[in-house]
Amino acid sequence: MIQRADIIGCGVSGPEAAKLLAQIEALSGSPEARWREAARCILRPDHPFALHQLLYRAIYGSADGPVFFPEPADIEHAHMTALRRELGLSSHAALFAWSVAEREAFWEWTVARLKIRFRKPYTQLLDLSQGVEAPKWFVGAEMNIAESCFQAPVDQTAIVFQREGGQLE
Protein backbone atom coordinates (compact mmCIF):
# COMPACT_ATOMS: atom_id res chain seq x y z
CA MET A 1 0.00 0.00 0.00
CA ILE A 2 1.37 3.39 -0.97
CA GLN A 3 1.73 5.99 1.77
CA ARG A 4 1.78 9.77 1.43
CA ALA A 5 5.45 9.74 2.49
CA ASP A 6 6.25 7.38 -0.41
CA ILE A 7 4.77 9.87 -2.88
CA ILE A 8 6.63 12.78 -1.27
CA GLY A 9 9.80 10.67 -1.45
CA CYS A 10 9.35 10.62 -5.22
CA GLY A 11 9.65 14.41 -5.32
CA VAL A 12 5.98 15.41 -5.14
CA SER A 13 4.89 18.24 -2.83
CA GLY A 14 2.91 17.41 0.32
CA PRO A 15 -0.44 18.87 -0.80
CA GLU A 16 -0.24 17.22 -4.22
CA ALA A 17 0.82 13.94 -2.60
CA ALA A 18 -2.36 13.97 -0.50
CA LYS A 19 -4.52 14.51 -3.61
CA LEU A 20 -2.69 11.79 -5.52
CA LEU A 21 -3.00 9.34 -2.63
CA ALA A 22 -6.78 9.82 -2.55
CA GLN A 23 -6.97 9.15 -6.30
CA ILE A 24 -4.70 6.11 -6.00
CA GLU A 25 -6.74 4.67 -3.14
CA ALA A 26 -9.91 5.02 -5.23
CA LEU A 27 -8.54 2.77 -8.00
CA SER A 28 -10.35 -0.55 -8.34
CA GLY A 29 -10.50 -3.58 -10.57
CA SER A 30 -7.80 -5.78 -12.01
CA PRO A 31 -4.17 -4.64 -11.95
CA GLU A 32 -4.45 -3.82 -15.67
CA ALA A 33 -7.60 -1.75 -15.09
CA ARG A 34 -6.00 0.11 -12.16
CA TRP A 35 -2.79 0.84 -14.10
CA ARG A 36 -4.72 1.97 -17.18
CA GLU A 37 -6.77 4.37 -15.04
CA ALA A 38 -3.67 5.61 -13.21
CA ALA A 39 -1.77 6.20 -16.44
CA ARG A 40 -4.67 8.02 -18.09
CA CYS A 41 -6.16 9.99 -15.22
CA ILE A 42 -3.67 10.31 -12.36
CA LEU A 43 -0.10 10.34 -13.64
CA ARG A 44 1.10 13.23 -15.78
CA PRO A 45 4.24 13.63 -17.88
CA ASP A 46 5.53 16.28 -15.48
CA HIS A 47 5.34 13.93 -12.49
CA PRO A 48 8.73 12.49 -11.51
CA PHE A 49 9.44 9.17 -13.16
CA ALA A 50 9.99 7.72 -9.67
CA LEU A 51 6.27 8.28 -8.99
CA HIS A 52 5.33 6.38 -12.15
CA GLN A 53 7.58 3.51 -11.05
CA LEU A 54 6.21 3.53 -7.50
CA LEU A 55 2.62 3.33 -8.67
CA TYR A 56 3.39 0.68 -11.30
CA ARG A 57 5.09 -1.56 -8.70
CA ALA A 58 2.31 -0.94 -6.15
CA ILE A 59 -0.27 -2.06 -8.70
CA TYR A 60 1.53 -4.99 -10.33
CA GLY A 61 3.77 -6.09 -7.46
CA SER A 62 6.60 -8.32 -8.67
CA ALA A 63 4.69 -9.27 -11.83
CA ASP A 64 5.36 -7.39 -15.04
CA GLY A 65 2.13 -6.09 -16.48
CA PRO A 66 1.55 -3.96 -19.54
CA VAL A 67 2.74 -0.37 -19.26
CA PHE A 68 1.02 0.96 -22.36
CA PHE A 69 -2.50 0.33 -23.61
CA PRO A 70 -3.00 1.51 -27.18
CA GLU A 71 -6.32 3.02 -28.09
CA PRO A 72 -8.54 0.94 -30.42
CA ALA A 73 -7.94 3.46 -33.24
CA ASP A 74 -4.17 3.05 -32.82
CA ILE A 75 -4.51 -0.72 -33.08
CA GLU A 76 -6.78 -0.36 -36.11
CA HIS A 77 -4.14 1.66 -37.98
CA ALA A 78 -1.07 -0.27 -36.80
CA HIS A 79 1.32 -1.90 -39.27
CA MET A 80 0.86 -5.27 -37.59
CA THR A 81 -2.92 -5.04 -37.98
CA ALA A 82 -2.40 -4.42 -41.70
CA LEU A 83 -0.15 -7.47 -41.97
CA ARG A 84 -2.58 -9.64 -40.01
CA ARG A 85 -5.35 -8.67 -42.44
CA GLU A 86 -3.14 -9.20 -45.51
CA LEU A 87 -2.42 -12.72 -44.31
CA GLY A 88 -6.05 -13.39 -43.41
CA LEU A 89 -5.17 -14.18 -39.80
CA SER A 90 -7.84 -13.84 -37.15
CA SER A 91 -5.75 -12.69 -34.18
CA HIS A 92 -2.51 -11.08 -33.13
CA ALA A 93 -1.56 -14.39 -31.50
CA ALA A 94 -1.87 -16.05 -34.91
CA LEU A 95 0.26 -13.27 -36.43
CA PHE A 96 2.91 -13.80 -33.76
CA ALA A 97 2.96 -17.54 -34.50
CA TRP A 98 3.30 -16.81 -38.23
CA SER A 99 6.13 -14.31 -37.60
CA VAL A 100 8.06 -16.95 -35.65
CA ALA A 101 7.46 -19.67 -38.24
CA GLU A 102 8.11 -17.36 -41.21
CA ARG A 103 10.82 -15.08 -39.83
CA GLU A 104 12.26 -14.09 -43.18
CA ALA A 105 8.89 -13.27 -44.73
CA PHE A 106 7.96 -11.25 -41.65
CA TRP A 107 11.15 -9.19 -41.76
CA GLU A 108 11.00 -8.69 -45.53
CA TRP A 109 7.48 -7.31 -45.10
CA THR A 110 8.56 -5.14 -42.16
CA VAL A 111 11.54 -3.65 -44.02
CA ALA A 112 9.33 -2.84 -47.01
CA ARG A 113 6.44 -1.46 -44.93
CA LEU A 114 8.68 0.78 -42.82
CA LYS A 115 10.64 1.86 -45.91
CA ILE A 116 13.98 1.00 -44.32
CA ARG A 117 16.73 2.38 -46.53
CA PHE A 118 20.01 0.57 -47.00
CA ARG A 119 23.08 2.26 -48.48
CA LYS A 120 24.22 -1.22 -49.45
CA PRO A 121 21.52 -3.91 -49.64
CA TYR A 122 21.83 -7.07 -47.62
CA THR A 123 22.85 -10.26 -49.38
CA GLN A 124 21.08 -12.48 -46.87
CA LEU A 125 18.28 -11.49 -44.53
CA LEU A 126 19.07 -14.01 -41.80
CA ASP A 127 22.09 -16.24 -41.32
CA LEU A 128 21.62 -18.95 -38.69
CA SER A 129 24.79 -20.86 -39.60
CA GLN A 130 26.14 -20.25 -36.09
CA GLY A 131 22.84 -21.36 -34.49
CA VAL A 132 19.76 -19.49 -33.34
CA GLU A 133 21.70 -18.13 -30.37
CA ALA A 134 23.96 -16.13 -32.72
CA PRO A 135 21.82 -14.88 -35.61
CA LYS A 136 23.24 -12.50 -38.19
CA TRP A 137 20.58 -10.19 -39.58
CA PHE A 138 20.78 -8.23 -42.84
CA VAL A 139 24.14 -9.75 -43.77
CA GLY A 140 26.29 -7.37 -45.81
CA ALA A 141 23.94 -4.42 -45.39
CA GLU A 142 25.13 -0.91 -44.69
CA MET A 143 22.78 1.75 -43.44
CA ASN A 144 22.31 4.93 -41.48
CA ILE A 145 18.99 4.46 -39.68
CA ALA A 146 18.45 8.24 -39.60
CA GLU A 147 17.97 8.11 -43.38
CA SER A 148 15.00 5.82 -42.79
CA CYS A 149 13.61 7.67 -39.79
CA PHE A 150 13.44 11.16 -41.26
CA GLN A 151 11.46 10.67 -44.46
CA ALA A 152 8.56 12.95 -43.58
CA PRO A 153 8.08 16.30 -45.33
CA VAL A 154 10.49 18.95 -44.04
CA ASP A 155 7.67 21.12 -42.69
CA GLN A 156 6.43 18.37 -40.31
CA THR A 157 7.66 17.82 -36.76
CA ALA A 158 10.46 15.26 -36.70
CA ILE A 159 11.22 14.92 -32.99
CA VAL A 160 9.16 15.64 -29.89
CA PHE A 161 10.92 15.61 -26.54
CA GLN A 162 10.44 16.70 -22.97
CA ARG A 163 12.98 17.63 -20.35
CA GLU A 164 12.19 16.21 -16.92
CA GLY A 165 9.66 18.54 -15.37
CA GLY A 166 9.44 20.58 -18.58
CA GLN A 167 6.99 21.08 -21.40
CA LEU A 168 6.82 19.01 -24.57
CA GLU A 169 8.92 20.63 -27.27
C-alpha positions in Angstrom: 0.0 0.0 0.0 1.4 3.4 -1.0 1.7 6.0 1.8 1.8 9.8 1.4 5.4 9.7 2.5 6.2 7.4 -0.4 4.8 9.9 -2.9 6.6 12.8 -1.3 9.8 10.7 -1.4 9.3 10.6 -5.2 9.7 14.4 -5.3 6.0 15.4 -5.1 4.9 18.2 -2.8 2.9 17.4 0.3 -0.4 18.9 -0.8 -0.2 17.2 -4.2 0.8 13.9 -2.6 -2.4 14.0 -0.5 -4.5 14.5 -3.6 -2.7 11.8 -5.5 -3.0 9.3 -2.6 -6.8 9.8 -2.5 -7.0 9.2 -6.3 -4.7 6.1 -6.0 -6.7 4.7 -3.1 -9.9 5.0 -5.2 -8.5 2.8 -8.0 -10.4 -0.5 -8.3 -10.5 -3.6 -10.6 -7.8 -5.8 -12.0 -4.2 -4.6 -12.0 -4.5 -3.8 -15.7 -7.6 -1.8 -15.1 -6.0 0.1 -12.2 -2.8 0.8 -14.1 -4.7 2.0 -17.2 -6.8 4.4 -15.0 -3.7 5.6 -13.2 -1.8 6.2 -16.4 -4.7 8.0 -18.1 -6.2 10.0 -15.2 -3.7 10.3 -12.4 -0.1 10.3 -13.6 1.1 13.2 -15.8 4.2 13.6 -17.9 5.5 16.3 -15.5 5.3 13.9 -12.5 8.7 12.5 -11.5 9.4 9.2 -13.2 10.0 7.7 -9.7 6.3 8.3 -9.0 5.3 6.4 -12.1 7.6 3.5 -11.0 6.2 3.5 -7.5 2.6 3.3 -8.7 3.4 0.7 -11.3 5.1 -1.6 -8.7 2.3 -0.9 -6.2 -0.3 -2.1 -8.7 1.5 -5.0 -10.3 3.8 -6.1 -7.5 6.6 -8.3 -8.7 4.7 -9.3 -11.8 5.4 -7.4 -15.0 2.1 -6.1 -16.5 1.5 -4.0 -19.5 2.7 -0.4 -19.3 1.0 1.0 -22.4 -2.5 0.3 -23.6 -3.0 1.5 -27.2 -6.3 3.0 -28.1 -8.5 0.9 -30.4 -7.9 3.5 -33.2 -4.2 3.1 -32.8 -4.5 -0.7 -33.1 -6.8 -0.4 -36.1 -4.1 1.7 -38.0 -1.1 -0.3 -36.8 1.3 -1.9 -39.3 0.9 -5.3 -37.6 -2.9 -5.0 -38.0 -2.4 -4.4 -41.7 -0.2 -7.5 -42.0 -2.6 -9.6 -40.0 -5.3 -8.7 -42.4 -3.1 -9.2 -45.5 -2.4 -12.7 -44.3 -6.1 -13.4 -43.4 -5.2 -14.2 -39.8 -7.8 -13.8 -37.1 -5.7 -12.7 -34.2 -2.5 -11.1 -33.1 -1.6 -14.4 -31.5 -1.9 -16.0 -34.9 0.3 -13.3 -36.4 2.9 -13.8 -33.8 3.0 -17.5 -34.5 3.3 -16.8 -38.2 6.1 -14.3 -37.6 8.1 -16.9 -35.7 7.5 -19.7 -38.2 8.1 -17.4 -41.2 10.8 -15.1 -39.8 12.3 -14.1 -43.2 8.9 -13.3 -44.7 8.0 -11.2 -41.7 11.1 -9.2 -41.8 11.0 -8.7 -45.5 7.5 -7.3 -45.1 8.6 -5.1 -42.2 11.5 -3.7 -44.0 9.3 -2.8 -47.0 6.4 -1.5 -44.9 8.7 0.8 -42.8 10.6 1.9 -45.9 14.0 1.0 -44.3 16.7 2.4 -46.5 20.0 0.6 -47.0 23.1 2.3 -48.5 24.2 -1.2 -49.5 21.5 -3.9 -49.6 21.8 -7.1 -47.6 22.9 -10.3 -49.4 21.1 -12.5 -46.9 18.3 -11.5 -44.5 19.1 -14.0 -41.8 22.1 -16.2 -41.3 21.6 -18.9 -38.7 24.8 -20.9 -39.6 26.1 -20.3 -36.1 22.8 -21.4 -34.5 19.8 -19.5 -33.3 21.7 -18.1 -30.4 24.0 -16.1 -32.7 21.8 -14.9 -35.6 23.2 -12.5 -38.2 20.6 -10.2 -39.6 20.8 -8.2 -42.8 24.1 -9.7 -43.8 26.3 -7.4 -45.8 23.9 -4.4 -45.4 25.1 -0.9 -44.7 22.8 1.8 -43.4 22.3 4.9 -41.5 19.0 4.5 -39.7 18.4 8.2 -39.6 18.0 8.1 -43.4 15.0 5.8 -42.8 13.6 7.7 -39.8 13.4 11.2 -41.3 11.5 10.7 -44.5 8.6 12.9 -43.6 8.1 16.3 -45.3 10.5 19.0 -44.0 7.7 21.1 -42.7 6.4 18.4 -40.3 7.7 17.8 -36.8 10.5 15.3 -36.7 11.2 14.9 -33.0 9.2 15.6 -29.9 10.9 15.6 -26.5 10.4 16.7 -23.0 13.0 17.6 -20.4 12.2 16.2 -16.9 9.7 18.5 -15.4 9.4 20.6 -18.6 7.0 21.1 -21.4 6.8 19.0 -24.6 8.9 20.6 -27.3 
